[in-house]
Amino acid sequence: MASVPTNKRELQLAIQLVFDKILVDYESIPADLSRTLGVEGNVKGTEISVSDTLAYLIGWGKLVIKWQRLSSANEPVDFPETGYKWNELGKLAQRFHDEYRDWNYGDLLSEFKQTVNEVLSLIDSLSDHQLYGLAWYQKYTLGRMIQFNTSSPMKNMRAKVRKFKKNKGVI
C-alpha cells in the first residue's frame, strides 16, 4: 500500500489499519489512567491525557463528516471550523478537549469507534473520482483531506499514546 492513499480502497485500509492498532493501545489503558496528564500535547510544551487524545481524534473525525455534509448540500464550509483559522489548531484542539472533558473513558472509546465507522461509511458512499478525481479544498482532494484529518493524526497520536503507556508501565 502506498504511504499516501491515492484511491478509495487505500484510504479505507489506511484508516482501518491504524484504527485497529490504536484501539488495542487505548483498550489496554486502565480507565483510572485515562485522565492522567503525560501525553505530549498538540501545542509545544503541553501535556494532555489519553482521554484528550481521544477527544482530539473524535473532534477531527466529526469535522470531516460535517465538511462533507455541508459540501454535498452546497452549503459553505468554514475550514477548519467555524471560528477557527488553520493557524489556530491548538485552540481547536483545546475546544475538542473541553467538549469531551466530562465523558468517561468507556464512552469516549465508544464515540471514537462510532466516529471512525461513520468516516468509513462516508468513504464507502463515495466513488474514487469523488475522493481523488478533483480538487475539493484548495489543491487537495477530498480523500487527501480525510486522510490528513483521520489516519494521519491517528498515527501521530498512537506514537504519543504508546510512549505514555511505556512511561506508565502499561503493558
N, C-alpha and C positions, 0 to 999 in steps of 0.2 A: 504494500500500500504506500502511496506517495506520502511524504511528510505533511504536505498541504493538500487536503482533498480537492479534487477537480471535478467530481461528479457526485450525484446523489448517493450512490452506494458507498463511496469512500467517506462521505460526510457522515452517513449513518454509522458506519463502522468506527470512525474516529471517535464519535461521541459515545457509542456503546462500549467500546473497549476501555476508554479512560473512566467512564462512569462505573463500570463493573469493578475496576481496580480501586477507585477512590471509595466506593461504597464498602468494600471489605475493610479498608482502613477506618472509615467512620464507624462501622459497626463493631470494631474491636475496641473502641474508646468507651470507657465507662461513663455513664451519664454524669456522675459526680465530678468528672474532669472536664466536662463539655463547656463550662463557663470559666475555666481557669485560663488566665492570660498566659501567653507563652508562644503563640504562633506569630511569626513575622507579619506585620500588617501591610496593607497596600500603600500606606503613607510611610515614607522613610523614617525609621527610628521609632515606630509604634509597634505595640504588641496587641493582638486580638485573641479571642478564644476560638476553639474549634466550632462552637455554635455560630460565631460571627462569620467563619469561612462558609458555613452552610447558607447563612443569610445572604452573603455576597453572591454565591452561585445561584441561589433561588432568584434573587433580585435580577441578575442579568438574564437568566432564562426567561423570566416573566417579561422583561423588556423586549426580548427578541419576539416573543409571541405578540405582544402589544404592537410592535412596529409593523409586523406583517398584517395583523388585523386592521390597523388603520390604513396601511398602504393598499390593501386589497379592497377597501371600501372607498378608495380615492380620497381619503382624508389626510390632512397634513400630519407629518411625524416630526416631533421635536427630538432631534438627536443630541445627545444620547437619551435625555429625558427632559420633560418639561421643567424649566427652572435650573437646568444644569448645562454647562458647556463641556466640551471634550477635555478642557484643561482643568476641570473641577471634579475629576473622577474620585478623588479622595473624599470629597464632600458627599458624592453619590454613594460611595461605599459606606460611609457613616450613616446615611439615611437607611440603607438596607439593614445595617446592624441594629439601628434603633427600631425599625419596623418589626423585627423579629426578636427583640430583646426579651420579651416575656414568654416566649414559646419554650416548651420543654423539648429536650433533645429528641425524644421519640417522634414528636410531632414535626420537628424540623426535618428529620430524616424522611418521614412520610411525604412532606411537602416537596422535598428535593426530588424524591423518586417520581412523584406526580408531575413536577415541572419538567423533568427530563423526558418523561413519557409524552408530555404534551409537545415538546420541541420535536421529538422523533416522529410523532403523528403529523405535525405540521410539515416536516420534511417529506414524509411519505405521501402527503397530499399534493406535492408539487412535482413538476417534471424537471429533468436535467436542465432543460432550456430555461425554465423559470428560476432555477437555482444558480446556474452558471453561464447562461447564454447571453445575459445582458447586464449592463451596469445597473445597480439597484440603488446604491447610495454613493454619490460621487463616482469614483472609478471602481468601486467594489461591487461584486455580485452579491446577491442575497446569500448564497451558500457561504461565501467568504465572511460576510457579516455574522452569520450564525456561528461559524467556526471560531471567529475572533472572540465571541462572547459566550461560548459554551465549552467546547473541548479544550481550547487554549487555556482559559482560566482554571478549568478542572485540573489540567496537567500541572499548572503552576501551584495551585492550592494543594494538590496531592503531595508535592515535594515538601511543602511547608508543614502539612499535617504529619507526614512521616517523620520529619525532624522533631516535631513536638512529641510524637509518640516515643521516639528514641530517647529524648531528653527526660521524659516522664516514666521510662521503663515499662511502657505498654507494649505487650507482645502481639 
